[in-house]
Amino acid sequence: MPDLLGSSAAAAGEFPPIAAPRKVRPGLLGQALVALDQHRDRIEFRDRIAIADFSAPSSEPRFYLVDMLNGAATSFLVAHGKGSDPDHSGWVQRFSNEEGSLCSSEGVFLTSDYYIGDHGASQRLIGLDPTNSNAEPRAIVIHSAWYAAPEMLLSQPMLGRSDGCFVFGEAQIDYVFDRLGPGRMLFSARI
C-alpha cells in the first residue's frame, strides 16, 4: 500500500498555498479505511477519498484528499458548524445529526452531484451512517465562503463557522471539486 501519511500536492504548488501540509494521523486513516471497506457497496469510486479530521482546530489544514493509488495526501483548511463550536473557539466540541442543530456530523458521506446554491457551486452529500443520515434534509454540503479563506487567519485565530457544511475558501473549492468528484467517500471524525 502506498505511503498515505506523507506526500502532498501542496508542496508541488498545484493550487494556492494555504499553510504547511499536515499528515493524516495513522489512527484516523485506519478508521477511514475500515469505513471505506464497510461501505464498499455504496462507494462507487475508491481511487480517492476525503478525510475531515475534526480533532484539529480550524486554523490548521485538517481536510485531506487522499489519492489511494499513489499515496499523495493534500490538506486544506475547512470550516465546521456553529453548533459544534458554540463558543467559536476554533475546535469542534460536539457533533449532531439533528435538523436545526447547526452542527457538523461525523461518519461516512457519499459525495453526490454538483449544483448552484446560495453559496455558488456546491456538492451534495449523502450520509451513510446513523450519525449523519440527515445530511440531505439538513442540506449538509460542500461549498465555499469568504469566512473559510486562509486570509481569515491573518485577523483572527480561527475560521468562521458554517451551518454544518464542509466549507472551503473560494480559491480552493475548484481544486477540491475537481479531485473529489461524485461517488467517493468523505469520512468525518474526531478521534
Buried (B, 14 or more C-beta within 10 A) or exposed (E): EBEBEEBBBBEEEEBEEBBEBBBBBEEBBEBBBEBBEEBEEEBEBBEBBBBBBBBBBBBBBBBBBBBBEEBBBBBBBBBBBBBBBEEEEBBBBBBBBEEEBBBBBBBBBBBBEBEEBEBEBBBBBBBBBEBBBBBBEBBBBBBBBEBBBBEBBEEEEBBBBBBBBBBBBBBBBEBBBEBBBBBBBBBBBBE
